[in-house]
Amino acid sequence: MVVTIAVLFFLNGQKISQPTQAKSINEILIQISEGKLDITPLKVTYDDSHGFHGGLILSISGDGSVSQKTERTTIKPPQKQISKIDIQSLVTLLIEEECWSQITPPRTAVPDESSTSLIIRYENQETVIWEWFNDMTSNDRIIKIRNHMTMISTEKLPRR
């Protein structure tokens, strides 16, 4: 038995590293906010696109890059790059709103009802939450994230 255990930990004289437990998105966001984890692999995507109605897909990456796709909706064009301070402010808001927890319970959609989603990715970890589009204002959660993402990512008007 001891030999078997020793073989599990050593192979050709080298220690075999044990796989590390994957961190949850909430742990990742907290560690980013505390400066303990690199923000670069983070990607936050808001998506309210609908095949018939159009919508917005807005992604902000930890490296400061922004991508935006709009269809049948008007929004200011995104900046090419946003600051680390702005990304940190998004991380803080994601933590405050506990955006790793799904709150809206599943149910069958009513006719012509659409949903909106928020996807948070970090390396191989991902979490997706969603709300019914028509409930976003009353829920005041994903819409708050969308408004913040839009504010920090859209082109700023030059000062006069």
C-alpha positions in Angstrom: 0.0 0.0 0.0 2.8 2.4 0.9 4.5 1.6 -2.4 1.3 2.3 -4.3 1.0 5.7 -2.7 4.6 6.5 -3.3 4.2 5.6 -7.0 1.2 7.9 -7.2 3.3 10.9 -6.0 6.6 10.1 -7.7 7.3 9.0 -11.3 10.9 8.6 -12.5 12.0 10.6 -9.4 9.8 13.6 -10.2 6.8 14.6 -8.1 3.5 14.5 -9.9 1.6 17.7 -9.2 -1.9 17.3 -8.0 -4.5 19.1 -10.1 -5.5 22.3 -8.4 -9.1 22.9 -7.6 -10.7 25.4 -10.0 -11.7 28.6 -8.5 -15.3 29.8 -8.8 -16.1 33.0 -10.6 -16.9 34.8 -7.3 -13.5 33.8 -5.8 -11.8 34.9 -9.0 -13.5 38.3 -9.0 -12.7 38.9 -5.3 -9.0 37.9 -5.9 -8.9 40.3 -8.9 -10.3 43.1 -6.8 -7.7 42.4 -4.1 -4.9 42.5 -6.6 -4.1 38.8 -6.0 -5.0 37.6 -9.5 -4.2 38.9 -13.0 -7.1 40.8 -14.6 -6.0 40.1 -18.2 -7.8 36.8 -18.7 -11.2 38.2 -17.6 -13.9 38.8 -20.1 -17.4 40.1 -19.4 -20.1 39.9 -22.1 -23.6 41.5 -22.0 -25.9 40.1 -24.6 -29.5 41.1 -25.2 -29.5 40.2 -28.9 -32.7 38.7 -30.4 -33.1 37.3 -33.9 -36.1 39.5 -34.7 -35.6 42.6 -32.5 -31.8 42.9 -32.8 -30.0 44.2 -29.7 -26.5 44.6 -28.2 -23.6 42.3 -27.6 -20.9 44.1 -25.6 -17.7 42.5 -24.3 -15.0 44.0 -22.1 -11.8 42.1 -21.6 -9.3 42.4 -18.8 -6.7 43.6 -21.2 -8.8 46.7 -21.9 -10.1 45.7 -25.3 -13.8 46.2 -26.1 -16.0 44.6 -28.8 -19.5 45.6 -29.6 -22.1 44.3 -32.0 -25.4 46.1 -32.5 -28.3 45.2 -34.6 -31.4 47.4 -35.0 -30.3 49.5 -32.0 -28.4 52.7 -31.6 -25.5 53.1 -29.2 -22.3 55.1 -29.3 -19.3 53.4 -30.8 -16.9 51.7 -28.3 -13.5 52.9 -27.5 -10.7 50.8 -28.7 -9.1 50.5 -25.3 -10.4 51.2 -21.7 -8.3 51.7 -18.6 -7.6 49.2 -15.9 -9.3 51.5 -13.4 -12.5 51.2 -15.5 -12.2 47.5 -15.6 -11.6 47.3 -11.9 -14.8 49.4 -11.4 -16.7 46.8 -13.4 -15.2 44.0 -11.3 -16.3 45.8 -8.1 -19.9 46.2 -9.5 -20.0 42.5 -10.5 -19.0 41.6 -6.9 -21.6 44.0 -5.4 -24.4 42.5 -7.6 -23.2 38.9 -7.0 -23.3 38.3 -10.7 -22.3 34.7 -10.4 -25.7 33.8 -8.9 -28.7 33.1 -11.1 -31.7 34.8 -9.4 -34.4 34.6 -12.1 -36.1 31.2 -11.9 -36.6 29.3 -15.1 -40.1 29.3 -16.7 -41.5 29.1 -20.2 -41.3 32.3 -22.1 -44.5 34.1 -23.0 -44.9 35.0 -26.7 -42.5 37.6 -28.0 -40.5 37.6 -24.8 -36.7 37.6 -24.9 -34.0 37.3 -22.3 -30.7 39.0 -21.7 -27.5 37.4 -20.4 -24.3 38.2 -18.7 -21.3 36.0 -19.2 -18.3 36.2 -17.0 -15.2 34.2 -18.2 -11.8 33.7 -16.7 -9.5 31.3 -18.4 -11.5 28.0 -18.4 -14.1 29.2 -15.8 -17.4 30.6 -16.9 -20.7 31.6 -15.4 -23.8 32.8 -17.2 -26.8 34.5 -15.6 -29.9 35.8 -17.3 -33.1 37.8 -16.9 -36.2 38.4 -18.9 -35.5 41.5 -20.9 -38.8 43.1 -19.8 -37.9 42.6 -16.2 -34.5 44.2 -16.3 -35.6 47.6 -15.1 -37.5 46.2 -12.1 -34.7 43.7 -11.2 -32.1 46.5 -11.5 -29.2 44.1 -11.7 -28.1 43.1 -15.2 -29.3 46.5 -16.5 -27.0 48.2 -13.9 -24.1 46.1 -15.3 -25.0 46.9 -18.9 -25.3 50.7 -18.1 -21.9 50.6 -16.4 -20.3 48.6 -19.2 -21.7 51.0 -21.8 -20.5 54.1 -19.8 -16.9 52.9 -19.5 -16.7 51.5 -23.0 -18.2 54.1 -25.3 -16.3 56.9 -26.9 -15.9 59.9 -24.6 -16.7 63.3 -26.1 -13.7 65.6 -26.3 -13.6 68.2 -23.6 -14.1 71.8 -24.7 
